[in-house]
Amino acid sequence: MTPPTRRTGRTGRPPRLSQEAILIAAQRILDEEGPEHLSMRRLAQELSSTAMALYHHVRDKDELLLLLLERHAQRFPRPELPTEPRERLIAASQVLHDILAECPWIVQILASDDLMAVSALWIVENMIDAAIECGLSPEDAVYAYRVIWYYTAGELTIRLNRERHRAGLERPPHRDKAFAALSSEEFPQLAALAARWDEITTRDTHSQGLTAIVDGLLSRTGAARATD
């Protein structure tokens, strides 16, 4: 008697969706394509599903983004910060930069000034608390935090956009050509720096800039001190 043929391969319905699978797929789209390409329809396509099926696991795109923000914030290690307030302000600000640098798409989401991860607010709390200990008023401490956030977000956004743009270029950057043609009489400083401009402007100088900004913000209180 011939034994029954063994069926191989996947049959029947595809595996059921889960919130974890949705988050992983959304993370992949954000990493590879950016937040502007993430939509429930695009996510459903990635999962070979339908947008309606996704809504059984996440209420809408905002909830999806909030889950992703919390997921990232909770996975990032929480380092011990210095006790000296100026150093703590700088260290907490650096942690903010490092979290955002690991997932640049977060900057674009936070730039809306709407969505945020509550699990990451310990960084903001430490920044504002340290600024107040340095002598700033609560209002000025919030201002200091915003200045640092704008600096950090701007630096990361420009870096990301530059890297993405240059990766797709099939020609030398227009800026290089324009700088090479500058008149030394009209633009003596820029013409002298033209050959080194790209190397100088793409250096990672975030830490130096951060220290300068913090000391400038604290200088009105006499709290800043010279670095060693």
Summary of the structure (lengths in Angstrom):
residues: 228
radius of gyration: 24.2
end to end distance: 88.3
largest distance: 97.1
contacts: 572
relative contact order: 0.09
helix: 66%
strand: 0%
